[in-house]
Each structure stands twice: as structure tokens, then as C-alpha cells.
Amino acid sequence: MLPGRYTEDRALVLAAHLLRSLVRRADGHALLQELLPQVLPWTRFLPATDRHILVQEFIDVTEAAASVDNVSPIAQLLVEWRHTAEVHADPELHALLSAPRGENHGPALPPDPQDGA
């Protein structure tokens, strides 16, 4: 690599560090949430708490993706959040998916290793 040249992986690492540095500022997280709909218009359908979570997850996943030189996790995260926004954009679908479904059996347990033997 030539000195001073940025490859895609170095650019991704730089972007991750810039995002992390921005949210360390007192107003950084709020600024990212404010700008989010300009960059990703579908985020307007997300509740404010979800936009907050999206910003934090985006920063965390971007850092992790940069550490393995792979942008696929970032793309996957955005696809998942876009689907969440699609549900919030459709009141009937949101009501259907968020309605209680019978008896609550608590959290799922990990598979029993004896079942696979």
C-alpha cells in the first residue's frame, strides 16, 4: 500500500472512529439522530427510542465490521432496521405483530445437547 493512500478497509476504520468520536461529544448522539432521516428517510417511521438504539447499534456494528474488514454486518443491520420501520409504517401490521399471543412461556432456553445425540 502506498503511504497516504486509503483502502476500503482503512476508510471503514476511519469512519468507525469518527462516529465513535462524534457520539462522545455531549450533543453527538442527538445530532446523529437528527440527521438520520436525511440520510435514511425510512427512519422517520421508527419511534424515537428505536432511532436512539439504531444509532448506537450502527456505531457498534461499524466498529466491529471495521475490525474484521467486512461491511456485510453493517448492510445486514440496516436491512433489519428498515424492516422494523416498515412494520411501524403500517398500523395494521404493527398491531398484528405486537398483539399478545396467548400464554407467555418466558425466555427461550438454549438447546439441550442431549437432544442431538
Beta strands, then each sheet from edge to edge (+ up, - down):
end
